[in-house]
Amino acid sequence: MSYKIQLKKGKATEREHRRTYEKMISYHKKTGKCFPKDKFYESIAKDHLSEFPHKNYYTELDKMEKKLKWSINLKDKRKRKRK
């Protein structure tokens, strides 16, 4: 799939973090400061954990990303062999 299509899908998917965005805006309005970086990352993690209350969410995510990277590397190696 093209980059544009992937970006469109990603933007739609990442809207799940709208509450975190709203917290950031609210914090800024109240304090005049940026939302603390560690709180931002914590809020994103909480978004994912509430969406998928599976106890091993990040462990499973790591496995999926490793599998995807392995698959991409394998495809790249095959392409280079054909050249």
MODELLER restraints for C-alpha pairs under 7 A, 6 or more apart:
rsr = mdl.restraints
at = mdl.atoms
rsr.add(forms.Gaussian(group=physical.xy_distance, feature=features.Distance(at['CA:17:A'], at['CA:44:A']), mean=6.57, stdev=0.5))
rsr.add(forms.Gaussian(group=physical.xy_distance, feature=features.Distance(at['CA:17:A'], at['CA:47:A']), mean=6.44, stdev=0.5))
rsr.add(forms.Gaussian(group=physical.xy_distance, feature=features.Distance(at['CA:20:A'], at['CA:43:A']), mean=5.92, stdev=0.5))
rsr.add(forms.Gaussian(group=physical.xy_distance, feature=features.Distance(at['CA:20:A'], at['CA:44:A']), mean=6.73, stdev=0.5))
rsr.add(forms.Gaussian(group=physical.xy_distance, feature=features.Distance(at['CA:24:A'], at['CA:35:A']), mean=5.33, stdev=0.5))
rsr.add(forms.Gaussian(group=physical.xy_distance, feature=features.Distance(at['CA:27:A'], at['CA:35:A']), mean=6.22, stdev=0.5))
rsr.add(forms.Gaussian(group=physical.xy_distance, feature=features.Distance(at['CA:28:A'], at['CA:34:A']), mean=5.62, stdev=0.5))
rsr.add(forms.Gaussian(group=physical.xy_distance, feature=features.Distance(at['CA:28:A'], at['CA:35:A']), mean=6.57, stdev=0.5))
rsr.add(forms.Gaussian(group=physical.xy_distance, feature=features.Distance(at['CA:49:A'], at['CA:57:A']), mean=6.90, stdev=0.5))
